Amino acid sequence: MDKEPLRIDEEILRRAIMDQAPPEDQTSHRHFLRTEGIHFDKVPELRLNYRNILMIDHLWDFTSLAKLELNSNIIEKIGGLDLLINLTWLDLSFNKIKKIEGLESLRKLEMLNLSNNKISVIENMDTHEKLTHFLISNNHIGQQDNVLYLRKFKNLFAINLFGNPVSKEDDYNFFIAAYFPNLKFLDRRLLDEKTKNEASMKYRRVLEKMKHEEAQEQQAAEAEQRQEAEFKLHTDAFVEFLNGSYLFKSMFKDDPEAETLHRVPEVAYLLQTFEQQMAELCMQLFEIGLAEHKRRETEVNSFFSGQTKAVTDYQLIALKILASFEQQHKERILELQQLSDAELLKVKIDHCYEENNQLCNSLMELEFQMVSQLEDIIKKLDTSISDMVGSFSETAQGIFVQCRDLEDNYHEKIRNIAVATLENVANDELDEDLPDDVKMLFTDKDTVMDALSTCHDNHLLKINDRETQLVTRANAWKVALIKGIQDEGLKRNRMRISDIHRYMDYLREQLEELL
């Protein structure tokens, strides 16, 4: 009778961790886990093969996992692996998977085994730049062009496509050897130099064309990455789109009446001067923003270095206390096991309880001291970052005031030009060279003045909105930073206290077994 499909749960995971030690070490391994508790986020390797697992689940806490075996199950869909960002080795062979998916976050992956599944397309692996071993034997890969998808992985050392329709092509070995010149093993066999040389000659012209196209694509991709990194830096500094005339152009966007006004000869020069002055102010703010971002980044990095050192120092002290206690505790337990006098045994055990309580108090006091020290350095960071953000916000607000002054000055000058033009129209002295739509606009004084007023209001609104956005985001970043640090500290503190209590429970159980 077939086994029932299994769903991964916490009990299965705990049992798997307990059982995966070598047989000769399992007793001490289980003792250690009972003593220290099982922390899923500290487990480096997990074996869940041959368990009839239907769906990948409950693995989100295994953030330190480097190796995961899920082979020989009945998994139909890849998922539930998004948080396993430290995974380097993943075995999903001998399942029922039809599509490569759900692996995007596994950027450190070096070995991926998808052999003996039902996959027909190699896809969705763009983030696996560190991949060295890709095993996909006995699937349904049928197109040679699809195999070329793997050329993007420059570190590929071994590929196994045996048992796929593509591996039965007459030219298969030469095709792979030609298109993957750095490959060492194909289908578990060494690719010899003779095969590589013959393949290179056979596919020489096609390879030259492909390499040229790939080089162009690589250059374009690198340029795009640089742009994305640059934009992220600008955004993190809260000054994106302030390095030039972006703000100025946004002020005049989608304003047809303003465009008509700008075709009046006197306005063109005025507008050019206005744009230049606005761009200079924005560039000044942009450069200040980048410099302030660097200062904040240095301060935050310094904080995290200090925090790590403080935690490490206290951990070392705690380990020394535990090492000293455990040595004495072992000696006391051995002594208790030799006693036959019940009264004396009870007295000695009571003494052990007192020693355990003293240990608990020492560890709790140490934890309290560390929390107090961390709170102090968090307060210093909060003060420092608040000062930086406050100073930058004030500087930015001062520059935005100058931008509004420029707009007021521009508005006043263009209004004077409009009034003069309206008078010329009234006196039938309008310049004959003016475009017809400009002449038409200036036949109605109310329309002109309303258009000017609306433009002015819209321009000021755009400046005000950009100012509010900068100041609001800077303050929100500061609040989120401090809250995130505090929340992480609270989480660590709770976990540490829980560890201490679990250890105390273990010590108590040891003594109770002697009664």
Buried (B, 14 or more C-beta within 10 A) or exposed (E): EEEEEBEBEEEBBEEBBBEBBEEEEEEEBBEEBBBEBBBBEEBEBBBBBEBEBBBBBBBEBBBBBBBBBBBBBBBBBBEBBEBBBBBBBBBBBBBEBBBBEBBEBBEBBBBBBBBBBEBBBBEBBEBBEBBBBBBBBBBBBBBBEBBBBBBBBEEBBBBBBBBBEBBEBEEBBBBBBBBBEEBEBBBEEEBEEEBBEBBBEBBEEEBEEBEEEEEEEEEEEEEEEEEEEEEEBBEBBBBBBBBBBBBBBBBBEEBEBBEBBBEBEBBEEBBEBBBEBBBEBBBBBBBBBBEBBEBBEEBBEEBEEBBEEBBEEBEEBBEEBBEEBEEEBEEBBEEBEEBEEEEEBEEBBEEBEEBBEEBBEBBBEBBEEBBEBBEEBBEEBBEBBBEBBBEBBEBBEEBBEBBBEBBEBBBEBBBEBBBEBBEBBEEEEBEEEBEEEBBEBBEEBEEBBEBBEEBBEBBBEBBEEBBEEBBEEBBEBBEEBBEEBBEEBEEBBEEBBEBBEBBBEBBEEBBEEBE
